Amino acid sequence: MGGGGWYHVPKVWSPAGGWWATPKNWKFNTGMGFVAIGIGVAITFTTSISKERRPIPPAWHIPSQRWAVHAKIDDPSLP
């Protein structure tokens, strides 16, 4: 019973690291990936905030109106 031991595989080079790859700095690389994604989301969010306009006021308040730059100009009923 049990899952067995280590499998014998030939030494193979591949861009992904081959079998059972564990790069030395995988935690740093993963963190940098999350930082890059976060920067991309922040840039998209700030661009969206600056460009959001509503020429016709909505029937009910929309959550993005809280942080939109032109919300009070476009919808006079906002507090």
C-alpha positions in Angstrom: 0.0 0.0 0.0 1.0 3.6 -0.3 1.8 5.9 -3.1 5.2 4.4 -3.9 8.6 6.0 -3.8 10.5 8.3 -6.1 10.0 7.7 -9.8 13.1 7.1 -11.8 13.1 9.6 -14.7 15.9 10.6 -17.0 17.5 14.0 -16.5 15.7 16.3 -18.9 16.0 20.0 -19.4 12.8 22.0 -20.2 11.9 25.7 -20.0 9.3 24.8 -17.3 11.9 23.0 -15.2 11.2 19.3 -16.0 9.6 16.9 -13.6 9.0 18.1 -10.0 10.4 21.6 -10.6 10.9 23.7 -7.6 12.8 26.9 -8.5 14.9 28.5 -5.8 13.0 31.8 -5.8 9.5 30.7 -6.6 8.0 32.7 -3.7 9.7 35.9 -4.9 8.5 35.3 -8.5 5.0 34.6 -7.3 5.0 37.8 -5.2 6.3 39.9 -8.2 3.6 38.4 -10.3 0.9 39.5 -7.8 2.6 43.0 -7.6 2.5 43.3 -11.4 -1.2 42.3 -11.4 -2.0 44.8 -8.6 -0.3 47.6 -10.5 -2.3 46.7 -13.6 -5.5 46.7 -11.7 -4.7 50.1 -10.0 -3.9 51.7 -13.4 -7.1 50.3 -14.9 -9.1 51.5 -11.8 -7.8 55.1 -11.9 -8.3 55.4 -15.6 -11.8 54.2 -15.2 -12.5 56.7 -12.5 -11.2 59.6 -14.5 -13.2 58.7 -17.7 -16.6 57.6 -16.1 -19.4 59.9 -17.2 -23.2 59.4 -17.0 -25.0 61.9 -19.3 -28.4 60.4 -18.2 -28.6 60.0 -14.4 -29.3 56.4 -13.4 -32.7 55.4 -11.8 -30.8 54.3 -8.6 -27.4 55.0 -7.2 -24.6 52.9 -8.5 -21.6 52.1 -6.1 -19.0 53.5 -8.6 -20.6 56.9 -8.2 -19.0 57.2 -4.8 -15.5 57.5 -6.2 -16.3 58.8 -9.8 -14.8 62.3 -10.4 -17.8 63.7 -12.4 -20.6 62.0 -10.4 -21.9 65.1 -8.7 -21.9 67.0 -12.0 -23.7 64.3 -13.9 -26.2 63.4 -11.2 -27.4 66.4 -9.1 -29.5 64.1 -6.8 -26.3 62.7 -5.1 -25.8 63.8 -1.5 
